[in-house]
Amino acid sequence: MDHNCLPIGLVCEFLSNPLGLSEIKPRLSWKIDDNRPGACQTAYQIQAASSILDLEAKPDLWKMAWVKSDTSIDIEWEGKSLSSRLRVYWKIRVKDFKGKESPWSEVAFFEMGLLKKSDWVAQWISDEKVRPAPSPYFRKTFDLMEKPVRARLYITARGLFEASINGKRVGVDYFTPGWTEYSKRIHTLTYDITDQLKQGDNAIGVVLGDGWFAGNMGWSTTRNIWGNSLSLLAQLEVEFPNGTVKKIMSGKDWRYQYGAIRESDIYNGEVVDTRLALTGWDESNYNDSVWSNVAVVDAPSAAIICKPGRPVRKQEELPALILTEPQFGAHVFDLGQNMVGLVRVRIFGHYPGDVVTIRYAEMLQDNGMLYTANLRNVKCTDAVICNEEGEIVFEPKFTFHGFRYVELTGL
């Protein structure tokens, strides 16, 4: 049957099927697919439940009567109180400008995070190294009696983090948890890692970068504004088929080591020494006997809340269009447009200890070299220290740049 008026694009807190919300009265929004002249919504009805079966049979969280309104943005939750970890399934139908009811929309969902500080039983851990310093790598192994049916990683850091489970990166987000006023609030993210876990031995690994917390910031490029050492808070909750839950939490039994990332700064760039790479460090069979014990540090007084807004993710990849060599050994690549992003560089023909320097600019000088006067005293430079001969693929983890032109030297 053809329906002219159909609710689509359901979002909660402006996110599609978000995990880990901390807003106890989240806002729901949707769009109307109707291209008829004069088309508009004249009423809406929302239903929500704790399971898809209940949503279809008897909504147990919210069964709204029809509301006469053309509003489809920021409808505040008025159902039952929401608790930590609760997943809510919801759908909507509307009436068009002729009063005709639409079919129900497709089902959307949102999931609550850890709403109270008491839900966090994990501890803040750190290497206690005063920044600037190499990026710390944290790891913990754990055993699961069987394959879980549900697993969530609740995680944040004072600094930036990238997590992995059994050698595979968690999520596709970059520069998490982002920029915030760390003295007032700390943003957390929640990831569904059910498919990354297995029966038997497992491992979680997290590497940290200075980011906005301890890196250079502001016009004067002051660093360590909110603190001079990085720290991690991670809580993995695993549910088994019989309903039991196991928690793997950051604490004194975690270990840390330093690896290839020697410097990590958003303004100045990243320095990676590939000779110090920790191969397999985030897998369960890795030997961490020479690693150090972490320090448990005091929890901050700031509120711990869900990260608001969309995470940073890759949007597209652009190839280098033009290569010039305005000076001997200075290879300048033109990507065709100004952007904010990072590079992926494949390096060949090097010797151990060679340093390949990567600089960025939005414009060129008349002689074809990079124009960087607008960067003031910011380095905006990445560097790769090469290991044995062969191929090296470099892509920075904890920095990004505004640029059109990329210069490589040291090849």
C-alpha positions as CSV (number, residue, x, y, z in Angstrom):
1,M,0.0,0.0,0.0
2,D,1.3,3.5,-0.9
3,H,1.4,5.9,2.0
4,N,2.0,9.6,1.4
5,C,2.8,10.4,5.0
6,L,5.4,8.3,6.7
7,P,7.6,9.1,9.8
8,I,11.2,8.3,9.0
9,G,14.7,9.1,10.4
10,L,13.9,8.5,14.1
11,V,16.6,9.8,16.4
12,C,17.1,10.2,20.1
13,E,19.2,13.2,21.3
14,F,19.8,13.7,17.6
15,L,21.6,10.4,17.3
16,S,20.5,7.2,15.5
17,N,20.1,4.3,17.9
18,P,22.5,5.7,20.5
19,L,24.2,3.7,23.3
20,G,25.1,5.0,26.8
21,L,22.7,8.0,27.2
22,S,22.9,9.9,30.5
23,E,19.9,12.1,29.9
24,I,17.0,10.8,32.0
25,K,14.4,12.7,29.8
26,P,15.9,12.2,26.3
27,R,14.5,14.1,23.4
28,L,13.0,12.2,20.4
29,S,12.8,13.6,16.9
30,W,11.7,12.4,13.4
31,K,11.1,13.5,9.8
32,I,8.0,13.2,7.7
33,D,8.2,11.6,4.2
34,D,5.4,13.4,2.3
35,N,6.0,15.4,-0.9
36,R,2.4,16.5,-1.5
37,P,1.6,20.2,-1.7
38,G,0.5,21.4,1.8
39,A,1.9,18.3,3.4
40,C,2.3,18.5,7.2
41,Q,1.9,16.5,10.4
42,T,-1.2,17.3,12.4
43,A,-0.8,14.8,15.3
44,Y,1.6,12.1,16.5
45,Q,1.7,9.1,18.8
46,I,4.7,7.4,20.4
47,Q,5.0,4.0,21.9
48,A,8.0,2.6,23.7
49,A,8.9,-0.7,25.4
50,S,11.8,-2.6,27.0
51,S,11.6,-5.3,24.3
52,I,10.5,-5.5,20.7
53,L,7.9,-8.1,21.7
54,D,6.4,-5.8,24.3
55,L,6.4,-2.9,21.8
56,E,4.2,-4.9,19.5
57,A,2.0,-6.5,22.1
58,K,1.8,-4.2,25.1
59,P,4.2,-1.2,25.4
60,D,5.5,-1.3,29.0
61,L,7.4,2.0,29.1
62,W,5.3,4.6,27.3
63,K,1.9,4.3,25.5
64,M,1.0,7.8,24.4
65,A,-2.4,9.0,23.4
66,W,-2.6,11.0,20.2
67,V,-1.2,14.5,20.5
68,K,-2.4,17.2,18.2
69,S,0.8,19.0,17.1
70,D,2.9,19.6,14.0
71,T,6.1,19.3,16.2
72,S,8.5,16.6,15.3
73,I,11.7,17.8,17.0
74,D,12.7,17.6,20.7
75,I,9.8,15.6,22.0
76,E,10.8,15.0,25.7
77,W,10.5,11.6,27.2
78,E,7.3,11.3,29.3
79,G,7.2,7.6,29.8
80,K,8.4,5.6,32.9
81,S,11.6,6.5,34.6
82,L,14.7,5.3,32.8
83,S,17.3,3.2,34.6
84,S,21.0,2.5,34.0
85,R,21.7,0.1,31.1
86,L,18.0,0.0,30.0
87,R,17.4,-0.4,26.3
88,V,14.3,1.3,25.0
89,Y,12.6,0.4,21.7
90,W,10.3,3.0,20.3
91,K,8.2,3.8,17.2
92,I,5.9,6.5,16.0
93,R,2.9,7.2,13.8
94,V,1.4,10.5,12.7
95,K,-1.7,12.0,11.1
96,D,-1.4,14.0,7.9
97,F,-3.1,17.3,7.0
98,K,-6.2,15.4,6.1
99,G,-6.3,13.6,9.4
100,K,-5.3,10.2,7.9
101,E,-3.2,8.0,10.1
102,S,0.2,6.8,8.9
103,P,1.5,3.3,9.5
104,W,3.9,2.8,12.3
105,S,7.5,3.8,11.6
106,E,10.3,1.3,11.7
107,V,11.5,0.5,15.2
108,A,14.3,2.6,16.7
109,F,16.1,2.2,20.0
110,F,18.2,4.0,22.5
111,E,20.1,2.6,25.5
112,M,20.9,4.2,28.8
113,G,24.4,4.3,30.2
114,L,25.7,4.3,33.8
115,L,23.5,7.1,35.3
116,K,25.0,7.2,38.8
117,K,28.5,7.5,40.0
118,S,27.9,4.4,42.1
119,D,27.4,2.4,38.8
120,W,31.0,3.0,38.1
121,V,33.0,0.4,40.1
122,A,36.1,0.7,37.8
123,Q,39.0,2.8,39.1
124,W,40.9,5.6,37.3
125,I,44.3,4.3,36.3
126,S,47.4,6.1,35.1
127,D,51.1,5.8,34.3
128,E,51.5,9.1,36.3
129,K,54.0,10.3,33.7
130,V,54.2,14.1,33.5
131,R,53.4,15.3,30.0
132,P,54.8,15.6,27.4
133,A,55.7,12.0,27.3
134,P,55.2,8.8,25.2
135,S,51.7,7.5,24.9
136,P,50.9,4.9,27.5
137,Y,49.5,1.5,26.4
138,F,47.3,-0.2,29.0
139,R,46.2,-3.9,28.9
140,K,44.3,-6.5,30.9
141,T,43.5,-10.2,30.1
142,F,40.4,-12.0,31.3
143,D,38.7,-15.3,30.9
144,L,35.1,-15.9,29.8
145,M,33.4,-19.2,30.7
146,E,31.3,-19.0,27.5
147,K,30.5,-16.7,24.6
148,P,28.4,-13.7,26.0
149,V,25.0,-12.7,24.7
150,R,25.6,-9.0,25.5
151,A,28.7,-7.0,26.3
152,R,29.2,-3.2,26.8
153,L,32.4,-1.2,27.2
154,Y,31.8,2.0,29.1
155,I,34.9,4.1,28.7
156,T,36.5,7.5,29.0
157,A,39.8,9.1,29.7
158,R,41.5,12.3,30.8
159,G,43.2,12.6,27.4
160,L,42.3,10.8,24.2
161,F,41.8,7.1,24.0
162,E,41.7,4.3,21.4
163,A,40.5,0.9,22.7
164,S,40.8,-2.6,21.2
165,I,39.6,-6.0,22.1
166,N,41.5,-9.1,21.1
167,G,43.6,-7.2,18.6
168,K,40.6,-5.5,16.9
169,R,39.8,-1.8,17.2
170,V,36.7,-0.9,19.2
171,G,34.3,1.3,17.2
172,V,35.2,3.8,14.4
173,D,35.3,7.0,16.4
174,Y,38.3,9.3,16.5
175,F,39.7,11.7,19.2
176,T,37.4,10.2,21.9
177,P,36.1,11.4,24.2
178,G,36.6,14.8,22.7
179,W,37.0,18.3,24.2
180,T,35.2,19.3,27.4
181,E,35.6,21.4,30.5
182,Y,37.2,18.6,32.4
183,S,36.8,20.3,35.8
184,K,33.0,20.2,35.4
185,R,32.2,17.2,33.2
186,I,33.8,14.2,31.7
187,H,32.3,12.5,28.6
188,T,31.9,8.8,28.3
189,L,31.3,6.6,25.4
190,T,29.6,3.2,25.2
191,Y,30.4,0.4,22.7
192,D,28.7,-2.8,21.9
193,I,31.6,-5.3,21.8
194,T,29.6,-8.5,22.0
195,D,30.9,-9.9,18.7
196,Q,34.5,-9.1,19.6
197,L,34.6,-11.4,22.7
198,K,35.0,-15.2,22.7
199,Q,34.9,-18.1,25.1
200,G,38.2,-18.5,26.9
201,D,41.1,-16.0,27.0
202,N,40.4,-12.4,26.0
203,A,42.3,-9.1,26.2
204,I,41.4,-5.4,26.3
205,G,43.9,-2.8,25.3
206,V,43.7,1.0,25.5
207,V,46.3,3.6,24.3
208,L,46.1,7.2,25.4
209,G,47.1,10.5,23.8
210,D,47.5,14.0,25.3
211,G,44.6,15.5,23.3
212,W,42.9,18.6,24.7
213,F,43.4,17.5,28.3
214,A,47.2,17.8,28.5
215,G,48.3,18.9,25.0
216,N,49.1,22.4,23.8
217,M,46.0,24.5,23.7
218,G,44.9,28.1,22.9
219,W,46.6,31.1,21.3
220,S,49.6,30.8,23.7
221,T,49.8,27.0,23.2
222,T,49.8,26.4,26.9
223,R,49.8,22.7,27.8
224,N,48.6,20.6,30.8
225,I,45.6,23.0,31.3
226,W,43.5,20.4,33.1
227,G,46.2,18.0,34.3
228,N,49.8,16.9,33.7
229,S,49.2,13.1,33.4
230,L,46.8,11.0,31.5
231,S,44.3,8.5,33.1
232,L,41.8,5.9,32.0
233,L,38.4,4.7,33.3
234,A,37.1,1.5,31.6
235,Q,34.3,-0.8,32.7
236,L,33.4,-3.9,30.6
237,E,30.2,-5.6,31.5
238,V,29.6,-9.1,30.0
239,E,26.2,-10.9,30.2
240,F,26.0,-14.7,29.7
241,P,23.0,-16.7,28.5
242,N,22.0,-17.6,32.0
243,G,21.7,-13.9,32.9
244,T,24.8,-13.7,35.1
245,V,27.1,-10.6,34.5
246,K,30.8,-10.4,34.8
247,K,32.6,-7.0,35.1
248,I,36.1,-6.4,33.9
249,M,37.2,-3.0,35.3
250,S,40.2,-0.7,35.1
251,G,42.1,-1.1,38.4
252,K,45.5,-2.0,40.0
253,D,45.6,-5.4,38.1
254,W,46.1,-3.6,34.8
255,R,49.6,-3.1,33.3
256,Y,51.2,-0.5,31.0
257,Q,54.1,0.1,28.7
258,Y,55.3,2.7,26.2
259,G,55.4,1.9,22.5
260,A,55.8,3.6,19.1
261,I,53.9,6.9,19.8
262,R,56.6,9.0,21.4
263,E,54.8,12.4,21.1
264,S,51.2,13.1,20.6
265,D,49.8,16.6,20.3
266,I,46.9,18.1,18.3
267,Y,48.7,21.3,17.5
268,N,52.3,20.0,17.1
269,G,51.6,16.6,15.6
270,E,52.7,13.0,16.3
271,V,56.1,11.4,16.4
272,V,56.1,7.6,15.9
273,D,59.2,5.4,16.3
274,T,58.2,2.2,14.5
275,R,61.3,0.4,16.0
276,L,59.4,0.5,19.3
277,A,56.1,-0.9,18.0
278,L,54.3,-3.3,20.4
279,T,53.1,-6.1,18.1
280,G,50.2,-8.0,19.5
281,W,50.1,-6.0,22.7
282,D,46.2,-6.1,22.8
283,E,45.9,-9.8,22.4
284,S,45.5,-12.4,25.1
285,N,48.7,-14.4,24.3
286,Y,51.0,-11.4,24.5
287,N,53.8,-11.6,27.1
288,D,53.6,-8.5,29.3
289,S,56.0,-9.7,32.0
290,V,58.2,-6.6,31.4
291,W,55.3,-4.2,31.6
292,S,54.7,-2.1,34.7
293,N,51.9,-2.0,37.2
294,V,49.5,0.9,36.8
295,A,48.8,3.5,39.5
296,V,45.3,3.9,40.8
297,V,44.5,7.7,41.0
298,D,41.8,9.6,42.7
299,A,38.5,10.0,40.8
300,P,37.7,13.5,39.7
301,S,34.9,15.4,41.2
302,A,33.5,16.3,37.7
303,A,30.2,14.8,36.6
304,I,30.6,11.7,34.3
305,I,28.0,12.0,31.5
306,C,27.4,10.6,28.0
307,K,29.2,12.4,25.3
308,P,26.7,14.7,23.6
309,G,26.5,15.0,19.9
310,R,28.0,13.0,17.1
311,P,31.5,11.5,17.4
312,V,34.3,12.3,15.0
313,R,34.4,9.8,12.1
314,K,36.1,9.5,8.7
315,Q,33.9,11.0,6.0
316,E,35.8,10.4,2.9
317,E,39.3,9.6,1.5
318,L,41.0,11.9,-1.0
319,P,43.9,10.9,-3.2
320,A,47.0,13.1,-3.8
321,L,46.4,14.7,-7.2
322,I,49.7,16.4,-8.0
323,L,53.3,15.8,-6.8
324,T,56.0,18.4,-7.1
325,E,59.6,18.7,-5.8
326,P,60.2,22.5,-5.4
327,Q,63.4,21.8,-3.6
328,F,65.5,18.7,-3.7
329,G,64.2,16.1,-1.3
330,A,61.0,18.1,-0.5
331,H,58.1,16.3,-2.0
332,V,54.8,18.3,-2.0
333,F,51.5,16.6,-2.5
334,D,48.4,18.6,-3.5
335,L,45.1,16.9,-2.5
336,G,43.0,19.4,-4.4
337,Q,41.0,21.0,-1.6
338,N,41.4,22.4,1.9
339,M,40.2,20.1,4.6
340,V,40.5,18.9,8.2
341,G,41.9,15.4,8.4
342,L,44.9,13.2,8.6
343,V,47.1,11.3,6.1
344,R,48.0,7.8,5.4
345,V,51.5,7.4,4.1
346,R,53.2,4.3,2.7
347,I,57.0,4.5,3.0
348,F,59.5,2.4,1.0
349,G,63.2,2.6,0.4
350,H,64.3,3.6,3.9
351,Y,67.0,2.4,6.4
352,P,66.5,1.8,10.1
353,G,66.7,5.1,11.9
354,D,65.7,7.2,8.9
355,V,63.3,10.0,9.9
356,V,60.5,10.9,7.5
357,T,59.0,14.3,8.3
358,I,55.4,15.2,7.2
359,R,54.4,18.8,7.3
360,Y,51.0,20.4,6.4
361,A,49.8,23.7,4.9
362,E,46.8,25.4,3.4
363,M,48.7,27.4,0.9
364,L,52.0,27.4,-1.0
365,Q,54.6,30.1,-1.4
366,D,55.5,31.4,-4.9
367,N,58.4,29.0,-4.9
368,G,56.1,26.1,-4.4
369,M,57.2,25.4,-0.8
370,L,54.7,25.3,2.1
371,Y,53.3,28.6,3.5
372,T,53.2,28.1,7.3
373,A,53.4,31.7,8.7
374,N,49.8,31.5,9.7
375,L,50.6,28.6,12.0
376,R,52.6,30.9,14.2
377,N,54.7,28.7,16.6
378,V,52.7,25.6,16.0
379,K,54.7,22.8,14.5
380,C,51.9,21.0,12.7
381,T,54.4,18.2,11.9
382,D,54.3,14.4,12.1
383,A,57.4,12.3,12.0
384,V,58.1,8.6,11.4
385,I,61.3,7.0,12.6
386,C,61.8,3.9,10.4
387,N,62.5,0.4,11.4
388,E,63.9,-2.4,9.3
389,E,63.7,-2.1,5.5
390,G,60.3,-2.9,3.9
391,E,57.0,-1.1,3.9
392,I,55.8,1.2,6.7
393,V,52.2,2.5,6.8
394,F,51.8,5.6,8.9
395,E,48.5,7.1,10.0
396,P,48.4,9.2,13.2
397,K,46.1,8.3,16.0
398,F,45.8,11.4,18.2
399,T,46.2,14.4,15.9
400,F,44.6,16.0,12.9
401,H,45.5,19.0,10.7
402,G,43.9,21.6,8.5
403,F,45.6,21.4,5.1
404,R,45.5,21.0,1.4
405,Y,49.3,20.4,0.8
406,V,51.4,17.8,2.4
407,E,55.2,17.9,2.4
408,L,57.4,14.8,2.9
409,T,61.1,15.0,3.5
410,G,63.7,12.5,4.6
411,L,63.1,9.9,1.9
